[in-house]
Every structure is written in C-alpha cells, then in structure tokens.
Amino acid sequence: MRKINIEKYSTLLLNLDLFKDFKEEQFIQLFKNAPYAINTYTKGQVIHLQNEVCSAMDIVLEGEVSVQKIDSSGNILKIIVFSNADILGANLLFSSKHVYPMTIVSECRSVILHIYKELILELCHSNDRFMSGLMTEIADKSLMLTEKIDAISMKTIRQRIVDYLGYQYYLQKSYVIRLNISKKELAERLGIQRSSLSRELQKMRLDGLLEYDAKTITVKDTGIITSRNLSAGK
C-alpha cells in the first residue's frame, strides 16, 4: 500500500498522552525514517486475523474498527468498537504470546497507523512520558476488554438492548433513537443472533416499552433507561 505522510495526522497524534512531550517538528522528524505504516481499510475488511502475530501497535486515525469473536457456527460477537485516536495491540505486542485472540475488522472506511515494535522500544528508551503513557494504555485496554466481556456474558438480551438505547439516548438527546446501523449489525454489536434480537424487540413492544421500525427505536417507557429494572428480560 502507498505510504501516507504522517504530517496529515500530526495534530491528532500530538494530542495523545503518548506524544504530548513532542514538538511537531520533532515528531515529524522522528517518523521520517521510522518503521511505521499508515494503511486504509474498506468496510468489512479484516485488519488482523485471530491467532495472527501482533507486530505493531495500531492507532485509529479515521473510521471505526471492531474486535470480533466468531464461533464455530459462524455467529459474530462484537466485543468492542474503537474509533478516532483509540489504540489497539499495545497490550499484545509485549506479551509472551503476542497473537491476536480475536479478529479485528474495519467497520467502515478506516485509516490505521501501525507503529512497529522497534520504534516503540526506541521511544520508551528516549521518552519517559511515552513509556508511562504506554503502560497506562496497556493496563486500561486490558481492563476495558475484561469488563466488556464480563458484561456481555452476564447480561440478558433485554439488558443489552436497554444499555444500547441508554447510550444512544445520551448521544442523541432523544427517546427516538435513530439507527445508523442495520439490525444485523446491531445484533452483532450486542453479541446476539439477529433472530434473538427480533424476538426480544417484539416482546418489548408487547410489554409497552418501545416501538420500532427499520430506521428507529422509540422508547415509550422512558423509565427503563434509568431504572434498569429488567429482571423479567430473557
């Protein structure tokens, strides 16, 4: 792939804790002959396969990427979605078993900076703030993924739907939640099958909790977002 110039994304990168000690000229000079790549990925393109060796730390410059687990039946569980300035792979790069435990997929057109291990070691040696930021990033991402997996495994389908609606209400400031993804993609993000999502939405409609169509979900009982009293959900 064609090597994209790092200067295009210097403002975004210099706002990260990892690089805040660097001046722009110093930062650009650092990457002039450094082992890195900036690649563009299309929607649905696999960035890293499960069990692939992790050789770089990735930073999302544009778009979104998801961490996915695919079971033996072909069902997809989206563990988490990363977007602009999020960092992936730092927790794997220095582990004894440095392979991706799950598949990384581009959710839309995405641009990713791949910083290879050689440069990261050089930065850790020469800049204490970079090393401290990297340690924080590794710890935070490991904790985030653990919490996300625990939350998905313990919650009912209804709880997962309500959590999603609550988050979208916070973003959209409306009880009419506009869907920017398909029901299939929503099911994958919630870690459930498409048919299970449809059944639970229908149950929630019959219970008077919401209405929905192809493009929106309207929360009728607004208390579900704040109360989370969902013990009847299956």
C-alpha positions, 0 to 999 in steps of 0.5 A: 500500500502507498505510504501516507505522510504522517504530517496529515495526522500530526495534530491528532497524534500530538494530542495523545498522552503518548506524544504530548512531550513532542514538538511537531517538528520533532515528531515529524522528524522522528517518523521520517525514517521510522518503521511505521505504516499508515494503511486504509481499510474498506468496510468489512475488511479484516485488519488482523486475523485471530491467532495472527502475530501482533507486530505493531501497535495500531492507532485509529486515525479515521473510521471505526474498527471492531474486535470480533469473536466468531464461533464455530457456527459462524455467529459474530460477537462484537466485543468492542468498537474503537474509533478516532485516536483509540489504540489497539495491540499495545497490550499484545505486542509485549506479551509472551504470546503476542497473537491476536485472540480475536479478529479485528475488522474495519467497520467502515472506511478506516485509516490505521497507523501501525507503529512497529515494535522497534520504534516503540522500544526506541521511544520508551528508551528516549521518552519517559512520558511515552513509556508511562503513557504506554503502560497506562494504555496497556493496563486500561485496554486490558481492563476495558476488554475484561469488563466488556466481556464480563458484561456481555456474558452476564447480561440478558438480551433485554439488558443489552438492548436497554444499555444500547438505547441508554447510550444512544439516548445520551448521544442523541438527546432523544427517546427516538433513537435513530439507527445508523446501523442495520439490525444485523449489525446491531445484533452483532454489536450486542453479541446476539443472533439477529433472530434473538434480537427480533424476538426480544424487540417484539416482546418489548413492544408487547410489554409497552416499552418501545416501538420500532421500525427499520430506521428507529427505536422509540422508547415509550417507557422512558423509565427503563433507561434509568431504572434498569429494572429488567429482571423479567428480560430473557 
